[in-house]
Amino acid sequence: MAAKKENKQSFFKGVKSEFKKIVWPKRDQLIKETIAVSLVTLFLGAIIKVVDMIMQTGIAILIK
């Protein structure tokens, strides 16, 4: 039982030490990266929509 408690304590000490190593982004960097991810997501969504519409039209032509 004591070994189990010691393992938990060492685990949480390790987690705490790893959290101290984290370098959080600055506000301006976070905003730029958020905008970039949003734009790429919208762009890829638009490409998927166009490909889907083309495929639907092609399948509809083949079925008729």
N, C-alpha and C positions, 0 to 999 in steps of 0.2 A: 504494500500500500504506500509506503514511504517513497519507494522508487517511482511510482506512478505520479505522486505529487511533485517529486523533483523533476520529472520529465516535463510536466505541465509548466513549472516555473521556468525551466530552461527554455522551453518553447516560447513563452511570452517574453522572456528577456531577449531572445533572438529576434522576435518580431519587433520589439521596441527598438533594438539597435538598427534594424533594417529601415524602419520608418525614419530614423534620424538621418539616413543617407539620401532620402528622397529630395530631389531638387524640383520644387514646384515652378511652373512657368509664370512669367510676368504677365500682367493683365493685357498688354498690347500684343504679346505673342499669342496668348490664348484667344484673343479676338480674331487675329489674322488666321490662325489655324482653324477656328470654328467656321469662319467665312469660307475658307478653302474647302473644307470637308462638305459644307452645305452646297457649294457650287458644283463640286464633283458629283455629289449625290443627285442633284437636280439634272445635271448633264447626262449621267448614266441612265437615270429614270426616263428622260426624254428619248434616248437612243433605244431603250427597251420598248417603249411605247410605239415608236415608229416601226421597229422590226416586227412587233406583234401585229400592228395594223396591216403591214405588208403580207405577213403570213396568213392572217385571217382572209384578206382579199384573195390571195392565191388559192387557199383551200376552198373558198366559196366558188371560185371560177371552176376549179376541178370537180366539185361536187355537182354543179349544174349540168 
